[in-house]
Amino acid sequence: MLTDRGTEYCGKVEAHDYELYLGASGIEHTKTKARHPQTNGICERFHKTILHEFYRVAFRKKIYKSLEELQTDLDQWLDHYNNERTHQGKMCCGRTPMQAFLKHRAAFTKSAKNSGHYPVLTSTLRGLYWNNSRTTRRLFHMLIEWAAIAAILFGAMIFCARIMRKGITTLDEDRQLYLERIHEEEHKIAEDRKNISSMEHLQIMRAAVEDLLRLEGNPEGYSIKARGRVITLETPKGPWTIELVMRERSLKSCGRTLHGKSRWRLEGGDQSEDHDSPASLMRSMRANLLAGEERPAPEPPHLAARLAPLPATRRLA
């Protein structure tokens, strides 16, 4: 028996008439979850229907002087609700509750007689469940729970067996696939750099040198000049020049300009260095100009290995 948690249904068995009756009859009493009317949603929806269609209408039309008078009108409305008022729920489907009940009962009885299982097996199980004590019903519930747990464990064992059979080779394949994707993205970035003009390269390099000086506190005696593809940095120790070596070719037929790979030449003092990227050039400048005799740090081994060209492998789909 499923009820809400009202005091008319719940209480101590020895002091509550309803609980005492259920216990004496061997009926298990189940209560709805607190503050969760969806547990008994059909009953709650019926309360809403009877409130809107009977109580609020009847109390506006008539003044009741006794409960018997109200009960009489309520019985008439319930007869209309069950036999005349159609419902749109998934069980009634436009029929009255009584029509739906009679149709489902007839179909169930006919199916049970044709199968032959209901009178022998199903009736026995229903009798064991409903006619025996509460302990027997709890035993049925425990058996169902244990069967569900066993099914879950069996599925988990099958899943683990499939993983063990396949092994960890998929992890290595995924790692190789991700590395190939990383190198492809790096190759795309390198190709995108070819679309940058020489003027844009020089503007980026000048901004980088200005940021280097700013991070060092803008030391006195340092100034920057630019002319053509050469950026000159005046220092107390003498000038240093940064020259961009880059080929460009204009295609008049399509109105586009092809940009070659950019290279940088750093000259100053007794040194002359060539760099493929602005990052390595800035490290060398900082080491030579602002850090005394300190030399630029070599490329970290893990980055060198990561940026190294890949051997010929399968292409991505």
C-alpha positions as CSV (number, residue, x, y, z in Angstrom):
1,M,0.0,0.0,0.0
2,L,1.5,3.3,-1.1
3,T,0.4,6.4,0.8
4,D,1.7,9.8,1.6
5,R,3.2,10.8,4.9
6,G,0.0,12.2,6.5
7,T,-0.9,11.4,10.1
8,E,-4.1,9.7,8.9
9,Y,-1.9,7.0,7.3
10,C,1.3,7.0,9.3
11,G,2.0,6.4,13.0
12,K,3.0,3.7,15.5
13,V,1.6,0.3,14.7
14,E,0.3,-0.3,18.2
15,A,-1.4,3.1,18.5
16,H,-2.6,3.8,14.9
17,D,-5.7,2.0,13.6
18,Y,-4.7,2.1,10.0
19,E,-1.2,0.8,10.6
20,L,-2.6,-1.8,12.9
21,Y,-5.0,-3.0,10.2
22,L,-2.3,-3.2,7.6
23,G,0.0,-5.1,9.9
24,A,-2.7,-7.6,10.9
25,S,-3.6,-8.2,7.2
26,G,0.0,-8.7,6.2
27,I,0.0,-5.7,3.9
28,E,3.3,-3.8,3.5
29,H,3.0,0.0,3.9
30,T,5.1,2.1,1.6
31,K,5.4,5.9,2.0
32,T,6.1,8.5,-0.6
33,K,9.3,10.4,-0.6
34,A,9.3,13.6,1.4
35,R,8.6,16.7,-0.7
36,H,8.3,14.6,-3.9
37,P,4.7,14.4,-5.0
38,Q,5.8,12.7,-8.3
39,T,6.1,9.4,-6.3
40,N,2.3,9.3,-6.2
41,G,1.7,11.5,-9.2
42,I,-1.6,9.9,-10.5
43,C,-3.3,10.4,-7.1
44,E,-2.0,14.0,-6.9
45,R,-3.3,14.7,-10.4
46,F,-6.7,13.3,-9.4
47,H,-6.8,15.7,-6.4
48,K,-6.2,18.6,-8.7
49,T,-8.9,17.5,-11.0
50,I,-11.5,17.1,-8.3
51,L,-10.5,20.4,-6.8
52,H,-11.0,22.3,-10.1
53,E,-14.0,20.5,-11.4
54,F,-16.1,19.7,-8.3
55,Y,-15.2,21.5,-5.1
56,R,-14.6,25.0,-6.4
57,V,-17.7,24.7,-8.7
58,A,-20.0,23.2,-6.0
59,F,-19.0,25.6,-3.2
60,R,-19.9,28.6,-5.5
61,K,-23.3,27.2,-6.5
62,K,-24.5,25.7,-3.2
63,I,-24.2,26.2,0.6
64,Y,-23.8,22.8,2.3
65,K,-25.3,22.2,5.7
66,S,-23.9,18.7,6.3
67,L,-21.2,16.3,5.2
68,E,-23.8,13.8,4.0
69,E,-25.2,16.4,1.5
70,L,-21.7,17.1,0.2
71,Q,-20.9,13.3,0.0
72,T,-24.1,12.8,-2.1
73,D,-23.0,15.4,-4.7
74,L,-19.4,14.0,-4.6
75,D,-20.7,10.5,-5.3
76,Q,-22.7,11.8,-8.3
77,W,-19.6,13.6,-9.7
78,L,-17.5,10.4,-9.2
79,D,-20.0,8.4,-11.2
80,H,-19.8,11.0,-13.9
81,Y,-16.0,11.0,-13.7
82,N,-15.8,7.2,-14.1
83,N,-18.5,6.5,-16.6
84,E,-19.1,9.6,-18.7
85,R,-16.1,11.9,-18.6
86,T,-13.5,10.9,-21.2
87,H,-9.8,11.0,-20.4
88,Q,-6.8,11.7,-22.6
89,G,-4.1,9.7,-20.6
90,K,-1.9,7.0,-22.1
91,M,-4.2,4.3,-20.6
92,C,-7.6,5.7,-21.5
93,C,-6.8,7.3,-24.8
94,G,-10.1,9.2,-25.1
95,R,-12.2,6.6,-23.3
96,T,-13.8,6.8,-19.8
97,P,-12.0,5.0,-17.0
98,M,-14.6,2.3,-16.7
99,Q,-14.4,1.5,-20.5
100,A,-10.6,1.3,-20.3
101,F,-10.8,-0.9,-17.2
102,L,-13.2,-3.4,-18.7
103,K,-11.3,-3.5,-22.0
104,H,-7.9,-4.2,-20.3
105,R,-9.4,-6.8,-17.9
106,A,-11.0,-8.7,-20.8
107,A,-7.8,-8.6,-22.9
108,F,-5.7,-9.8,-19.9
109,T,-8.1,-12.6,-19.1
110,K,-8.2,-13.8,-22.7
111,S,-4.4,-13.7,-23.0
112,A,-4.0,-15.6,-19.7
113,K,-6.4,-18.3,-20.9
114,N,-4.7,-18.7,-24.3
115,S,-1.2,-18.9,-22.9
116,G,-2.0,-21.3,-20.1
117,H,0.7,-19.9,-17.8
118,Y,-1.4,-17.6,-15.7
119,P,-3.6,-20.2,-13.9
120,V,-0.6,-22.4,-13.0
121,L,2.6,-20.4,-12.6
122,T,1.5,-16.8,-12.4
123,S,-1.3,-17.4,-9.9
124,T,1.1,-19.4,-7.7
125,L,3.6,-16.6,-7.7
126,R,0.9,-14.0,-7.0
127,G,-0.4,-16.1,-4.2
128,L,3.1,-16.5,-2.7
129,Y,3.7,-12.8,-2.9
130,W,0.4,-11.3,-1.7
131,N,-0.9,-14.0,0.7
132,N,2.2,-14.8,2.6
133,S,3.9,-12.7,5.3
134,R,6.0,-9.5,4.8
135,T,9.2,-11.5,5.2
136,T,8.4,-13.5,2.1
137,R,7.8,-10.4,0.0
138,R,11.1,-8.9,1.2
139,L,12.7,-12.2,0.1
140,F,11.3,-11.7,-3.4
141,H,12.6,-8.1,-3.4
142,M,16.1,-9.3,-2.3
143,L,16.2,-12.0,-5.1
144,I,15.3,-9.3,-7.7
145,E,18.0,-7.0,-6.4
146,W,20.6,-9.8,-6.4
147,A,19.7,-10.7,-9.9
148,A,20.1,-7.2,-11.1
149,I,23.5,-6.9,-9.3
150,A,24.6,-10.2,-10.9
151,A,23.7,-8.9,-14.4
152,I,25.7,-5.7,-13.8
153,L,28.7,-7.7,-12.7
154,F,28.4,-10.0,-15.6
155,G,28.4,-7.1,-18.0
156,A,31.4,-5.5,-16.3
157,M,33.3,-8.8,-16.6
158,I,32.6,-9.0,-20.3
159,F,33.7,-5.4,-20.8
160,C,37.0,-6.0,-19.0
161,A,37.6,-9.2,-21.0
162,R,37.2,-7.3,-24.2
163,I,39.6,-4.6,-23.1
164,M,42.2,-7.2,-22.0
165,R,41.8,-9.1,-25.3
166,K,42.4,-5.9,-27.3
167,G,45.4,-4.9,-25.2
168,I,47.0,-1.6,-24.8
169,T,48.0,-1.3,-28.5
170,T,45.2,1.1,-29.1
171,L,46.9,3.6,-26.7
172,D,50.1,3.5,-28.7
173,E,48.1,4.0,-31.9
174,D,46.2,6.9,-30.5
175,R,49.5,8.5,-29.3
176,Q,51.0,8.2,-32.8
177,L,47.8,9.6,-34.3
178,Y,47.9,12.6,-32.0
179,L,51.6,13.2,-32.7
180,E,50.9,13.2,-36.4
181,R,48.1,15.7,-35.9
182,I,50.4,17.9,-33.9
183,H,53.0,17.9,-36.6
184,E,50.3,18.6,-39.3
185,E,49.1,21.6,-37.3
186,E,52.7,22.8,-36.9
187,H,53.2,22.4,-40.6
188,K,50.1,24.4,-41.3
189,I,51.4,27.2,-39.0
190,A,54.7,27.2,-40.9
191,E,52.8,27.5,-44.2
192,D,50.7,30.3,-42.8
193,R,53.9,32.2,-41.9
194,K,54.8,32.2,-45.6
195,N,51.8,34.4,-46.3
196,I,53.2,37.2,-44.1
197,S,54.9,40.0,-46.0
198,S,58.3,41.4,-45.3
199,M,56.9,44.6,-43.8
200,E,54.8,42.6,-41.4
201,H,57.8,40.6,-40.4
202,L,59.8,43.8,-39.7
203,Q,57.0,45.3,-37.7
204,I,56.7,42.2,-35.5
205,M,60.5,42.1,-35.0
206,R,60.7,45.8,-34.0
207,A,57.8,45.3,-31.5
208,A,59.7,42.3,-30.1
209,V,62.9,44.3,-29.6
210,E,60.9,47.1,-27.9
211,D,59.3,44.6,-25.6
212,L,62.7,43.2,-24.8
213,L,64.0,46.6,-23.8
214,R,60.9,47.3,-21.8
215,L,61.2,44.1,-19.8
216,E,64.8,45.0,-19.0
217,G,63.7,48.4,-17.6
218,N,64.5,50.5,-20.7
219,P,68.2,50.9,-20.0
220,E,69.9,54.1,-21.0
221,G,71.9,54.3,-24.3
222,Y,69.6,52.0,-26.3
223,S,67.7,53.2,-29.3
224,I,66.0,51.5,-32.3
225,K,66.1,52.6,-36.0
226,A,64.6,51.0,-39.0
227,R,65.6,51.4,-42.6
228,G,64.4,49.1,-45.4
229,R,64.8,45.5,-44.2
230,V,67.4,46.4,-41.5
231,I,66.6,47.2,-37.9
232,T,69.5,48.9,-36.1
233,L,69.8,48.8,-32.3
234,E,72.2,51.4,-30.9
235,T,73.9,50.3,-27.7
236,P,76.7,51.6,-25.5
237,K,78.9,48.8,-26.8
238,G,78.2,49.6,-30.4
239,P,75.4,49.1,-33.0
240,W,73.7,45.8,-33.7
241,T,71.8,45.1,-36.9
242,I,69.0,42.8,-37.6
243,E,68.5,42.0,-41.3
244,L,65.6,40.2,-42.8
245,V,66.5,37.8,-45.6
246,M,63.4,36.9,-47.5
247,R,62.5,36.3,-51.1
248,E,59.2,37.8,-52.5
249,R,57.8,37.3,-56.0
250,S,54.9,39.2,-57.5
251,L,52.5,37.3,-59.8
252,K,50.9,39.9,-62.1
253,S,48.6,37.4,-63.7
254,C,46.7,36.8,-60.5
255,G,47.6,39.9,-58.6
256,R,49.2,37.9,-55.7
257,T,52.7,38.0,-54.0
258,L,54.5,34.8,-53.0
259,H,56.5,35.1,-49.9
260,G,59.5,32.8,-49.2
261,K,60.7,31.5,-45.9
262,S,62.0,34.3,-43.5
263,R,65.5,34.2,-42.1
264,W,67.2,36.7,-39.8
265,R,70.8,37.8,-39.6
266,L,72.1,39.3,-36.4
267,E,75.4,41.2,-36.6
268,G,77.3,43.2,-34.0
269,G,80.7,43.4,-32.5
270,D,82.6,40.4,-33.7
271,Q,79.6,38.1,-34.2
272,S,77.4,37.3,-37.1
273,E,74.5,34.8,-36.6
274,D,71.7,33.4,-38.8
275,H,68.4,32.4,-37.2
276,D,65.4,30.7,-38.7
277,S,62.9,32.0,-36.1
278,P,62.4,35.3,-34.2
279,A,62.3,33.4,-30.9
280,S,65.9,32.1,-31.3
281,L,67.1,35.5,-32.4
282,M,65.6,37.2,-29.4
283,R,67.2,34.7,-27.1
284,S,70.6,35.4,-28.7
285,M,70.1,39.2,-28.4
286,R,69.3,39.0,-24.8
287,A,72.3,36.8,-24.0
288,N,74.7,39.0,-26.0
289,L,73.5,42.5,-25.2
290,L,71.9,42.3,-21.8
291,A,73.3,39.3,-20.0
292,G,77.1,39.8,-20.4
293,E,78.8,36.6,-21.4
294,E,75.8,34.4,-20.9
295,R,75.1,32.3,-24.0
296,P,71.6,31.4,-25.2
297,A,70.2,28.2,-23.6
298,P,70.0,25.3,-26.0
299,E,66.7,23.9,-27.2
300,P,65.2,21.6,-24.5
301,P,65.5,17.9,-25.5
302,H,61.8,17.1,-25.3
303,L,61.0,20.1,-27.6
304,A,63.7,19.2,-30.0
305,A,62.4,15.7,-30.2
306,R,58.8,16.9,-30.6
307,L,59.6,19.4,-33.4
308,A,61.9,17.0,-35.3
309,P,60.4,15.8,-38.6
310,L,58.5,12.6,-38.5
311,P,59.5,9.5,-40.5
312,A,57.3,8.3,-43.4
313,T,54.2,7.0,-41.7
314,R,50.6,6.4,-42.8
315,R,48.6,9.4,-43.7
316,L,45.6,10.5,-41.7
317,A,42.2,9.7,-43.1
